[in-house]
Amino acid sequence: MKIADFYLLSILAAALVIAPLTGHTAPPAAAKPNPNLDLARQLNQAFVEVAEEVSPAVVVITVTQKASPTPSFTPGQDGSEDNSEDPMDHIPPEFRRFFRQQEKSPEPTRGQGSGIIIRKDGYILTNRHVVDDAEKIEVRLKDGRTFKAEVRGVDAPSDVAVIKIDATELPVAILADSSKTRVGEFAIAIGAPFALDYSVTFGHVSAKDRSNILQDDPESNAMTDQNFIQTDANINPGNSGGPLININGEVIGINTLIRGLHTGIGFAIPINMAREVADKLITEGKFTRAWLGIRIVSLREYPVYRDLVRNVQDGVVVREIVPNGPAAKANLQPADVITAIDGKSVITAQQLKDEIRTKAVGQNVNLDVVRMGKPAKVVLKPGEWVDKNLAANTKGSGATEGNSAADLGFSVKALTRDLANQYGVELVEGVIITSVDKTGLAANNGIKPGDIITSVNQQPVTNPKQFRDVIKSMDVKKGVIINLLSEGTAKFEILKDGAD
């Protein structure tokens, strides 16, 4: 071996020995691919892409409503501040500030909700309760643009509303076929809970066909026509009107209701129903709804009657018939079990409503019923359901009849969970007093905002429409008996014009 070659080999050997000492090691072997981790990354990316894709079609709706001041303290009997426990103490500080903003000032109140752009030329789908009593509506887009909006139409039974802004070429949400939504699939909510714009939460579709969340009262004309999707995606005040979407970025429902804060129980109107209603609101300004004038319950949900009735296993029980309604003019009777409409079987109350909703007003509908264990046929003509609440609000300024809440010195609203939280009261059946005229009959009798009216002259009231109907015929000069819950105590007051 030549000296030069030996010298070169010595240098290479020394390099191999020194390398570990100087940190110059061979690169480690590549980590084995983890298919589970790759799947998680793909799912993570899917959620990110859905949020990015759908958010531009979601809007934040700010509504300015008429003033309904709430006192910052409850006066005691001597007029001093009552030092009793404040219901707000049970609300976390960050939420307490949110609610306090609405009760300190007698100025018009501001509420916030969400909406979905469904047409490029500015039509937006939202909840009716988001735009109720609105004096001014402002819509803000994801890109920061703001627009004034006007209500195109509302439908009370479905709680659907359409508003319109003056804009073109807007991003539009893709609407799914909600009949194909499956329990257990991913559900993603986008909205503005507690004024936190474009918050994204996700969970699953917990259940479908939840139709017993709200109760119908046929005599009050406050019909509900909703078949909710239940979700555990976190929904809070401000999410109302926003979309519930699937993993494909398609809207499956409109977020509408919650059962308590942070309970993981939220409800959305299926987009198929919302789309059906919205199309009519856009083209005609209203949704014409066929109506039978009955209060119903599924036979499956009425086990006591199911054990008594013969020769029928499934159907819809007629619990009540509204006086002068379409059913009252036909040979339909309470306790009848409706099994089919025009030959199509119905099992749940919502199935019956879905079938009737599509019928033409004034045209014959054939009902198969079981009466006292025997089959029978009933033919009737559905009438047009009219939202009397809306009709009253759209009358001319001088078109009022009878007494009103203003004559008694206060104003009322439907007792929603949001208002119950705001006033620190229980969510019970009744209407809540939101403002009191300091010089009116109510104030003279110690009635104050936050009191809940449960009946008037012994007639139960569960919503503002029913309350207005009851007091119209009352004689204030003779006296009106108001049963109410005040700070959790049941009591009554007599409001009498000219009383000492």
C-alpha positions as CSV (number, residue, x, y, z in Angstrom):
1,M,0.0,0.0,0.0
2,K,1.3,3.4,-0.9
3,I,2.0,5.9,1.8
4,A,-0.5,8.3,0.2
5,D,-3.3,5.7,0.3
6,F,-2.6,4.8,3.9
7,Y,-2.7,8.4,4.8
8,L,-6.2,8.8,3.2
9,L,-7.6,5.8,4.9
10,S,-6.3,7.1,8.3
11,I,-8.1,10.4,7.7
12,L,-11.4,8.6,6.9
13,A,-11.1,6.3,10.0
14,A,-10.5,9.3,12.2
15,A,-13.5,11.1,10.8
16,L,-15.7,8.1,11.7
17,V,-14.4,8.1,15.2
18,I,-14.7,11.9,15.7
19,A,-18.2,12.2,14.1
20,P,-20.2,10.9,17.1
21,L,-18.2,13.2,19.4
22,T,-19.1,16.3,17.4
23,G,-22.8,15.5,17.0
24,H,-22.6,14.6,13.3
25,T,-24.6,11.4,13.5
26,A,-26.4,9.7,10.7
27,P,-30.1,10.9,10.2
28,P,-32.7,8.9,12.2
29,A,-34.9,6.5,10.4
30,A,-38.1,8.1,9.1
31,A,-41.2,7.7,11.5
32,K,-43.7,5.1,10.3
33,P,-46.9,6.6,8.9
34,N,-49.8,6.6,11.4
35,P,-53.0,6.1,9.4
36,N,-55.1,7.1,12.4
37,L,-53.3,10.4,12.8
38,D,-53.7,11.0,9.0
39,L,-57.4,10.4,9.3
40,A,-57.7,12.9,12.2
41,R,-55.8,15.5,10.2
42,Q,-58.2,15.0,7.3
43,L,-61.2,15.4,9.5
44,N,-59.7,18.5,11.1
45,Q,-59.1,20.0,7.6
46,A,-62.6,19.1,6.6
47,F,-64.1,21.2,9.5
48,V,-61.7,24.1,8.7
49,E,-62.8,24.1,5.0
50,V,-66.5,23.9,5.8
51,A,-66.2,26.9,8.1
52,E,-64.3,28.9,5.6
53,E,-66.6,27.9,2.7
54,V,-70.0,28.6,4.5
55,S,-69.1,31.7,6.7
56,P,-69.3,34.2,3.8
57,A,-73.0,33.3,3.3
58,V,-73.8,33.8,7.0
59,V,-74.7,37.3,8.2
60,V,-75.0,39.0,11.6
61,I,-78.4,40.7,12.1
62,T,-78.7,43.6,14.6
63,V,-82.2,44.6,15.4
64,T,-83.3,47.8,17.1
65,Q,-86.6,47.3,19.0
66,K,-89.0,49.5,20.9
67,A,-87.9,50.4,24.4
68,S,-88.8,48.0,27.2
69,P,-86.9,49.4,30.2
70,T,-86.1,47.3,33.2
71,P,-85.2,49.0,36.5
72,S,-81.7,48.5,37.8
73,F,-83.1,47.6,41.2
74,T,-86.4,46.4,42.7
75,P,-88.0,49.0,45.0
76,G,-89.2,47.8,48.3
77,Q,-92.6,48.7,49.8
78,D,-91.2,52.0,51.2
79,G,-89.7,52.9,47.8
80,S,-86.1,52.1,48.9
81,E,-83.9,49.7,47.1
82,D,-84.7,46.1,47.9
83,N,-81.5,44.3,49.1
84,S,-82.9,40.9,48.4
85,E,-80.8,38.5,46.3
86,D,-80.3,39.6,42.7
87,P,-81.1,36.8,40.3
88,M,-78.2,38.1,38.1
89,D,-75.8,36.9,40.8
90,H,-76.3,33.4,39.5
91,I,-75.1,34.4,36.0
92,P,-71.3,34.4,35.3
93,P,-69.9,38.0,35.2
94,E,-69.2,38.0,31.5
95,F,-72.9,37.1,30.8
96,R,-74.2,39.4,33.5
97,R,-72.7,42.4,31.7
98,F,-74.3,41.3,28.5
99,F,-77.8,41.2,30.1
100,R,-77.2,44.4,32.2
101,Q,-76.6,46.4,29.0
102,Q,-80.2,45.8,28.0
103,E,-81.7,46.8,31.4
104,K,-79.9,50.0,32.3
105,S,-81.2,52.2,29.6
106,P,-84.8,53.1,28.7
107,E,-83.6,53.7,25.1
108,P,-84.6,51.3,22.3
109,T,-83.1,47.9,22.9
110,R,-80.8,46.1,20.5
111,G,-80.8,42.4,19.9
112,Q,-78.6,40.3,17.7
113,G,-79.1,37.1,15.7
114,S,-77.9,35.4,12.6
115,G,-79.1,34.7,9.1
116,I,-78.3,32.8,5.9
117,I,-78.0,34.4,2.4
118,I,-80.2,32.2,0.1
119,R,-80.2,34.3,-3.0
120,K,-77.6,36.4,-4.7
121,D,-79.8,39.5,-4.9
122,G,-80.0,39.9,-1.1
123,Y,-82.7,37.6,0.3
124,I,-81.7,36.3,3.8
125,L,-83.3,33.5,5.7
126,T,-83.6,33.9,9.5
127,N,-86.0,33.3,12.4
128,R,-89.2,35.3,12.9
129,H,-88.3,35.9,16.6
130,V,-85.1,37.5,15.5
131,V,-86.9,40.3,13.7
132,D,-90.0,40.6,15.9
133,D,-91.0,44.2,16.8
134,A,-88.0,45.5,14.8
135,E,-87.9,49.3,14.2
136,K,-84.6,49.0,12.4
137,I,-82.6,46.0,11.0
138,E,-78.9,46.1,10.1
139,V,-77.1,43.2,8.4
140,R,-73.4,42.8,8.5
141,L,-71.5,40.5,6.1
142,K,-68.4,38.5,6.7
143,D,-66.4,41.0,4.6
144,G,-67.4,43.8,6.9
145,R,-70.0,45.5,4.6
146,T,-73.2,46.6,6.4
147,F,-76.7,47.1,4.9
148,K,-80.1,48.2,6.1
149,A,-82.7,45.4,5.7
150,E,-86.4,45.2,5.5
151,V,-88.7,42.3,6.4
152,R,-90.0,40.6,3.3
153,G,-92.3,38.2,5.2
154,V,-92.7,36.2,8.3
155,D,-94.5,32.9,9.2
156,A,-95.3,32.5,12.8
157,P,-96.0,28.7,13.0
158,S,-92.6,27.8,11.5
159,D,-90.8,30.8,13.1
160,V,-89.3,31.5,9.7
161,A,-88.7,35.0,8.3
162,V,-87.1,36.4,5.2
163,I,-85.4,39.8,5.1
164,K,-84.0,41.7,2.1
165,I,-80.9,43.9,1.6
166,D,-80.1,46.0,-1.4
167,A,-77.1,44.0,-2.8
168,T,-76.2,41.7,-5.7
169,E,-73.8,38.9,-6.4
170,L,-73.7,37.8,-2.8
171,P,-72.3,34.5,-1.7
172,V,-75.1,32.0,-1.3
173,A,-75.4,29.0,1.1
174,I,-76.0,25.6,-0.4
175,L,-79.2,24.1,1.0
176,A,-79.3,20.3,1.7
177,D,-82.2,17.9,1.5
178,S,-82.9,17.7,5.3
179,S,-85.0,14.6,4.8
180,K,-81.8,12.7,4.2
181,T,-80.1,14.0,7.4
182,R,-79.2,11.1,9.6
183,V,-79.0,10.9,13.4
184,G,-75.3,10.7,14.4
185,E,-73.8,12.7,11.6
186,F,-71.7,15.7,12.2
187,A,-73.5,19.0,12.7
188,I,-71.8,22.4,12.6
189,A,-73.3,25.7,13.8
190,I,-72.2,29.1,12.7
191,G,-73.6,32.3,14.2
192,A,-73.1,35.2,16.6
193,P,-73.7,33.9,20.2
194,F,-73.5,36.6,22.8
195,A,-72.4,39.0,20.1
196,L,-69.3,36.9,19.3
197,D,-69.6,37.0,15.5
198,Y,-68.9,34.0,13.3
199,S,-68.4,31.6,16.1
200,V,-68.2,28.0,14.9
201,T,-69.2,25.0,17.1
202,F,-69.7,21.4,16.1
203,G,-71.3,18.3,17.4
204,H,-73.8,15.8,16.0
205,V,-77.4,15.4,14.9
206,S,-78.8,14.1,18.2
207,A,-82.3,13.3,17.0
208,K,-84.9,14.2,14.3
209,D,-88.6,14.8,14.2
210,R,-88.8,16.6,17.6
211,S,-92.3,18.0,17.4
212,N,-93.3,18.2,21.0
213,I,-91.0,21.1,22.0
214,L,-93.7,23.7,21.7
215,Q,-97.4,23.2,22.5
216,D,-100.2,24.3,20.3
217,D,-103.1,26.3,21.7
218,P,-105.8,26.3,19.0
219,E,-108.0,29.0,20.6
220,S,-105.1,31.4,20.8
221,N,-104.3,31.0,17.1
222,A,-100.7,30.4,18.2
223,M,-100.2,27.3,16.1
224,T,-96.7,25.8,15.8
225,D,-95.6,23.9,12.7
226,Q,-92.2,22.7,13.4
227,N,-90.4,19.4,13.3
228,F,-87.0,20.1,14.8
229,I,-83.6,18.6,14.3
230,Q,-82.0,18.2,17.7
231,T,-78.2,18.8,18.0
232,D,-75.5,18.9,20.6
233,A,-73.6,21.5,18.7
234,N,-73.3,24.3,21.2
235,I,-76.0,26.9,20.5
236,N,-76.6,30.1,22.5
237,P,-78.5,33.4,22.2
238,G,-77.4,35.0,19.0
239,N,-77.2,31.8,17.1
240,S,-80.9,32.1,16.2
241,G,-81.4,32.3,12.5
242,G,-78.0,30.9,11.7
243,P,-77.2,27.7,9.8
244,L,-76.7,24.2,11.1
245,I,-74.6,22.5,8.4
246,N,-73.4,19.1,7.6
247,I,-69.8,18.0,6.8
248,N,-70.4,18.7,3.1
249,G,-71.0,22.4,3.9
250,E,-74.7,22.1,3.2
251,V,-77.4,23.8,5.4
252,I,-79.6,21.2,7.0
253,G,-81.4,23.5,9.4
254,I,-81.9,27.0,11.0
255,N,-80.8,27.2,14.6
256,T,-83.9,28.3,16.6
257,L,-84.2,27.0,20.1
258,I,-82.1,25.9,23.1
259,R,-82.9,24.1,26.3
260,G,-80.9,26.1,28.8
261,L,-77.5,27.6,28.4
262,H,-74.6,25.2,27.7
263,T,-76.8,22.1,28.0
264,G,-75.9,20.7,24.6
265,I,-79.5,20.6,23.6
266,G,-80.3,22.8,20.6
267,F,-83.0,22.7,18.0
268,A,-83.1,23.7,14.3
269,I,-85.9,24.0,11.8
270,P,-85.3,21.5,9.0
271,I,-84.2,23.4,5.9
272,N,-86.8,21.7,3.7
273,M,-89.6,23.3,5.6
274,A,-87.7,26.6,5.9
275,R,-87.1,26.6,2.1
276,E,-90.7,25.9,1.4
277,V,-91.9,28.8,3.5
278,A,-89.2,31.2,2.4
279,D,-90.0,30.7,-1.3
280,K,-93.6,31.8,-0.7
281,L,-92.5,34.7,1.5
282,I,-90.2,35.9,-1.3
283,T,-92.7,35.6,-4.1
284,E,-96.0,36.4,-2.3
285,G,-94.9,38.2,0.9
286,K,-96.7,35.6,3.0
287,F,-97.1,31.8,3.4
288,T,-100.7,30.6,2.9
289,R,-101.2,27.8,5.3
290,A,-104.1,25.4,5.2
291,W,-105.7,24.8,8.7
292,L,-108.1,22.4,10.2
293,G,-108.7,24.1,13.5
294,I,-107.9,21.1,15.8
295,R,-105.5,20.3,18.6
296,I,-103.9,16.9,18.1
297,V,-101.5,14.4,19.6
298,S,-100.0,11.2,18.3
299,L,-101.8,8.1,19.6
300,R,-98.3,6.7,20.5
301,E,-97.8,9.7,22.8
302,Y,-101.2,9.2,24.5
303,P,-100.8,5.8,26.1
304,V,-103.9,6.2,28.4
305,Y,-106.2,6.7,25.4
306,R,-104.3,4.0,23.4
307,D,-105.2,1.5,26.0
308,L,-108.9,2.4,25.7
309,V,-109.4,2.8,22.0
310,R,-110.2,-0.3,19.9
311,N,-109.2,-1.5,16.4
312,V,-106.4,1.1,15.8
313,Q,-102.7,0.9,16.6
314,D,-101.4,4.2,15.1
315,G,-102.9,7.6,14.2
316,V,-103.4,11.1,15.4
317,V,-106.0,11.8,18.2
318,V,-108.2,14.9,17.9
319,R,-108.0,16.4,21.4
320,E,-109.9,19.7,20.7
321,I,-111.9,21.3,18.0
322,V,-111.7,25.1,17.6
323,P,-115.1,26.8,17.6
324,N,-116.0,28.1,14.2
325,G,-112.9,26.5,12.7
326,P,-113.0,24.3,9.5
327,A,-113.2,21.1,11.5
328,A,-116.1,22.4,13.6
329,K,-118.1,22.7,10.3
330,A,-117.5,19.1,9.4
331,N,-118.4,15.8,11.0
332,L,-115.1,15.5,13.0
333,Q,-115.4,14.9,16.7
334,P,-113.0,15.0,19.7
335,A,-111.5,11.6,20.4
336,D,-111.5,10.6,16.7
337,V,-108.3,9.0,15.6
338,I,-107.2,10.2,12.2
339,T,-105.3,7.4,10.4
340,A,-105.0,8.8,6.9
341,I,-105.4,12.0,4.8
342,D,-106.4,11.5,1.2
343,G,-105.2,7.9,1.5
344,K,-101.8,8.7,3.0
345,S,-101.2,7.3,6.4
346,V,-100.4,9.6,9.3
347,I,-98.9,8.5,12.6
348,T,-97.5,11.7,14.2
349,A,-99.1,15.1,14.7
350,Q,-96.3,16.6,12.5
351,Q,-97.1,14.2,9.7
352,L,-100.7,15.4,9.7
353,K,-99.6,19.0,9.7
354,D,-97.2,18.4,6.8
355,E,-100.0,16.8,4.8
356,I,-102.5,19.6,5.5
357,R,-100.0,22.4,4.9
358,T,-99.7,21.3,1.2
359,K,-103.5,21.2,0.6
360,A,-105.3,23.9,-1.2
361,V,-107.5,26.1,1.0
362,G,-111.2,25.5,0.4
363,Q,-110.8,22.2,-1.5
364,N,-112.1,18.9,0.0
365,V,-109.8,16.7,2.1
366,N,-110.7,13.1,2.9
367,L,-109.9,11.9,6.4
368,D,-109.9,8.2,7.4
369,V,-110.8,8.1,11.1
370,V,-111.5,5.5,13.8
371,R,-114.4,6.6,16.0
372,M,-115.3,4.4,19.1
373,G,-113.5,1.5,17.5
374,K,-115.3,1.8,14.1
375,P,-113.9,3.2,10.8
376,A,-115.4,6.3,9.4
377,K,-114.9,8.9,6.7
378,V,-114.8,12.6,7.2
379,V,-114.7,15.2,4.4
380,L,-113.8,18.8,5.2
381,K,-112.4,21.9,3.6
382,P,-109.3,23.4,5.2
383,G,-109.4,27.1,5.9
384,E,-106.6,29.6,5.7
385,W,-104.7,30.0,8.9
386,V,-104.3,33.7,9.7
387,D,-101.7,35.1,12.0
388,K,-104.0,37.4,14.0
389,N,-101.0,38.7,15.9
390,L,-99.5,39.9,12.6
391,A,-102.8,41.3,11.3
392,A,-103.2,43.3,14.5
393,N,-99.7,44.8,14.1
394,T,-100.3,45.8,10.5
395,K,-103.5,47.7,11.0
396,G,-103.7,51.4,10.6
397,S,-102.8,53.6,13.6
398,G,-106.4,54.2,14.4
399,A,-107.7,50.7,13.9
400,T,-107.7,49.5,17.5
401,E,-110.7,48.0,19.2
402,G,-111.5,47.3,22.9
403,N,-109.0,47.5,25.7
404,S,-105.2,47.1,25.3
405,A,-102.3,46.5,27.6
406,A,-101.6,50.2,27.3
407,D,-105.0,51.0,28.9
408,L,-103.9,48.9,31.9
409,G,-100.5,50.7,32.0
410,F,-98.0,48.1,30.9
411,S,-96.7,46.1,27.9
412,V,-96.1,42.4,27.6
413,K,-94.1,39.9,25.6
414,A,-94.1,36.2,25.2
415,L,-92.0,34.6,28.0
416,T,-89.0,33.2,26.2
417,R,-86.0,31.6,27.8
418,D,-83.9,34.6,26.9
419,L,-86.4,37.0,28.7
420,A,-86.6,34.6,31.6
421,N,-82.8,34.7,32.0
422,Q,-82.8,38.5,31.6
423,Y,-85.4,39.1,34.3
424,G,-84.3,36.2,36.5
425,V,-87.6,34.4,36.5
426,E,-88.7,30.8,36.0
427,L,-89.9,29.8,32.5
428,V,-93.6,29.1,33.1
429,E,-96.8,29.5,31.1
430,G,-97.8,33.2,30.9
431,V,-96.7,36.5,29.5
432,I,-94.0,38.7,31.0
433,I,-94.5,42.4,31.7
434,T,-91.6,44.3,30.1
435,S,-92.5,47.9,30.9
436,V,-94.8,49.8,33.2
437,D,-96.3,53.3,32.8
438,K,-95.3,55.0,36.1
439,T,-98.7,56.8,36.2
440,G,-100.9,54.0,35.0
441,L,-103.2,51.5,36.7
442,A,-100.5,48.8,36.9
443,A,-97.9,51.0,38.7
444,N,-100.5,52.2,41.1
445,N,-101.1,48.5,42.1
446,G,-97.4,47.7,42.5
447,I,-97.1,45.7,39.2
448,K,-93.6,46.0,37.8
449,P,-91.4,44.7,34.9
450,G,-90.6,41.0,35.3
451,D,-94.0,40.1,36.8
452,I,-95.6,37.2,34.9
453,I,-99.3,37.3,34.1
454,T,-100.8,33.8,34.2
455,S,-104.5,34.7,33.9
456,V,-107.0,37.5,33.4
457,N,-110.4,37.3,35.0
458,Q,-109.6,33.6,35.6
459,Q,-108.9,33.0,31.9
460,P,-105.4,31.5,31.5
461,V,-103.1,33.4,29.1
462,T,-100.0,31.9,27.6
463,N,-99.0,34.3,24.9
464,P,-99.5,38.0,23.9
465,K,-102.2,37.2,21.3
466,Q,-104.3,35.4,23.8
467,F,-103.7,38.1,26.4
468,R,-104.9,40.8,24.0
469,D,-107.9,38.8,23.0
470,V,-109.0,38.4,26.6
471,I,-108.6,42.0,27.7
472,K,-110.4,43.4,24.7
473,S,-113.8,42.4,26.2
474,M,-113.0,43.4,29.8
475,D,-114.6,46.4,31.4
476,V,-111.8,48.3,33.1
477,K,-114.4,50.5,34.9
478,K,-115.8,47.4,36.7
479,G,-112.3,46.0,37.3
480,V,-110.0,43.4,35.8
481,I,-108.5,40.6,37.9
482,I,-104.8,40.0,37.0
483,N,-103.3,36.8,38.4
484,L,-99.5,37.0,38.3
485,L,-96.2,35.7,39.6
486,S,-94.2,38.4,41.2
487,E,-90.7,37.5,42.5
488,G,-91.8,33.9,42.6
489,T,-95.0,34.7,44.6
490,A,-98.4,34.0,43.2
491,K,-100.9,36.8,43.8
492,F,-103.6,38.8,42.1
493,E,-104.3,42.5,41.6
494,I,-107.5,44.3,40.5
495,L,-107.0,47.0,38.0
496,K,-109.9,49.4,38.0
497,D,-110.2,52.7,36.1
498,G,-111.0,55.4,38.6
499,A,-110.3,53.2,41.7
500,D,-108.9,54.9,44.8
